[in-house]
Protein backbone atom coordinates (compact mmCIF):
# COMPACT_ATOMS: atom_id res chain seq x y z
CA UNK A 1 0.00 0.00 0.00
CA UNK A 2 1.24 3.49 -0.83
CA UNK A 3 0.16 6.83 0.57
CA UNK A 4 1.06 10.42 -0.26
CA UNK A 5 1.56 12.90 2.58
CA UNK A 6 2.66 16.49 1.94
CA UNK A 7 3.59 15.63 -1.67
CA UNK A 8 5.92 12.81 -0.54
CA UNK A 9 5.12 9.21 -1.42
CA UNK A 10 5.47 6.49 1.22
CA UNK A 11 5.13 2.74 1.07
CA UNK A 12 3.58 1.02 4.09
CA UNK A 13 6.26 -1.54 5.00
CA UNK A 14 4.61 -2.85 8.15
CA UNK A 15 1.23 -2.26 9.75
CA UNK A 16 0.83 -3.89 13.16
CA UNK A 17 -2.89 -3.40 13.89
CA UNK A 18 -2.53 0.34 13.39
CA UNK A 19 -4.94 2.48 11.48
CA UNK A 20 -2.99 5.08 9.59
CA UNK A 21 -4.78 8.41 9.90
CA UNK A 22 -3.51 10.40 6.91
CA UNK A 23 -4.93 13.68 8.22
CA UNK A 24 -3.07 13.28 11.50
CA UNK A 25 0.13 12.37 9.62
CA UNK A 26 -0.17 15.50 7.47
CA UNK A 27 -0.12 17.57 10.65
CA UNK A 28 2.78 15.69 12.26
CA UNK A 29 5.09 14.91 9.32
CA UNK A 30 6.99 18.18 9.19
CA UNK A 31 10.08 18.98 7.13
CA UNK A 32 12.14 17.42 9.92
CA UNK A 33 11.13 13.94 8.72
CA UNK A 34 12.00 14.49 5.04
CA UNK A 35 15.60 13.35 5.52
CA UNK A 36 14.60 9.97 6.99
CA UNK A 37 14.24 6.84 4.88
CA UNK A 38 11.68 5.31 7.28
CA UNK A 39 9.10 6.68 9.68
CA UNK A 40 7.89 4.64 12.64
CA UNK A 41 4.49 5.62 13.98
CA UNK A 42 3.36 4.10 17.28
CA UNK A 43 0.37 4.75 19.46
CA UNK A 44 0.94 5.34 23.18
CA UNK A 45 -2.01 6.31 25.36
CA UNK A 46 -4.06 6.88 22.19
CA UNK A 47 -1.53 9.41 20.85
CA UNK A 48 0.55 9.00 17.73
CA UNK A 49 4.33 9.29 18.15
CA UNK A 50 6.75 9.44 15.20
CA UNK A 51 10.44 8.56 14.93
CA UNK A 52 12.68 8.60 11.87
CA UNK A 53 15.18 5.94 10.83
CA UNK A 54 17.78 5.72 8.06
CA UNK A 55 19.63 3.10 6.09
CA UNK A 56 23.44 3.09 6.24
CA UNK A 57 23.84 4.75 2.84
CA UNK A 58 21.88 7.85 3.95
CA UNK A 59 24.20 10.82 4.58
CA UNK A 60 22.27 11.54 7.80
CA UNK A 61 22.77 8.02 9.15
CA UNK A 62 23.55 7.73 12.84
CA UNK A 63 23.52 4.54 14.90
CA UNK A 64 20.74 5.93 17.08
CA UNK A 65 18.40 6.06 14.07
CA UNK A 66 19.66 2.98 12.21
CA UNK A 67 16.88 1.15 10.39
CA UNK A 68 18.35 -2.23 11.30
CA UNK A 69 17.56 -1.40 14.96
CA UNK A 70 13.92 -0.42 14.42
CA UNK A 71 12.40 -3.57 15.96
CA UNK A 72 14.73 -3.30 18.94
CA UNK A 73 13.53 0.29 19.37
CA UNK A 74 9.90 -0.90 19.26
CA UNK A 75 10.61 -3.50 21.96
CA UNK A 76 12.48 -1.07 24.24
CA UNK A 77 10.73 2.26 23.78
CA UNK A 78 7.19 1.54 22.67
CA UNK A 79 4.38 0.33 24.89
CA UNK A 80 4.13 -3.46 25.04
CA UNK A 81 1.79 -4.72 22.31
CA UNK A 82 1.24 -1.23 20.92
CA UNK A 83 -0.16 -0.58 17.50
CA UNK A 84 2.48 0.70 15.09
CA UNK A 85 3.29 1.18 11.44
CA UNK A 86 6.45 1.70 9.40
CA UNK A 87 6.53 3.89 6.30
CA UNK A 88 9.33 3.93 3.74
CA UNK A 89 9.87 7.13 1.81
CA UNK A 90 9.93 6.53 -1.92
CA UNK A 91 12.71 8.68 -3.35
CA UNK A 92 12.44 9.80 -6.95
NORRAWO-V614485 format. One record per backbone hydrogen bond with DSSP energy under -1.0 kcal/mol. NH is the residue of the N-H (numbers start at 1). CO is the residue of the C=O. E is the energy in kcal/mol with one decimal. If there is no record, write none. Layout:
# NORRAWO-V614485
<<NH,CO,E> <NH,CO,E>>
This chain:
# NORRAWO-V614485
<<3,10,-2.6> <5,8,-2.6> <8,5,-1.7> <10,3,-3.1> <11,88,-2.7> <12,1,-3.1> <13,86,-2.4> <14,86,-1.4> <16,84,-2.6> <17,15,-1.3> <25,21,-2.3> <26,22,-2.2> <27,23,-1.3> <28,24,-1.7> <29,25,-3.3> <30,28,-1.8> <33,30,-1.5> <34,31,-1.7> <36,33,-1.4> <38,53,-2.6> <39,87,-2.4> <40,51,-3.2> <41,85,-2.8> <42,49,-2.3> <43,83,-2.2> <44,47,-2.6> <47,44,-1.6> <49,42,-2.9> <51,40,-1.9> <53,38,-2.5> <54,65,-3.3> <58,55,-1.8> <61,58,-2.1> <65,62,-1.5> <66,63,-1.5> <67,54,-2.9> <69,66,-1.9> <70,67,-2.0> <73,69,-2.4> <74,70,-2.1> <75,71,-2.2> <76,72,-2.3> <77,73,-3.2> <78,74,-1.3> <82,79,-2.1> <84,16,-1.3> <85,41,-2.5> <86,14,-2.6> <87,39,-2.7> <88,11,-2.8> <89,37,-2.9> <90,9,-3.0>>
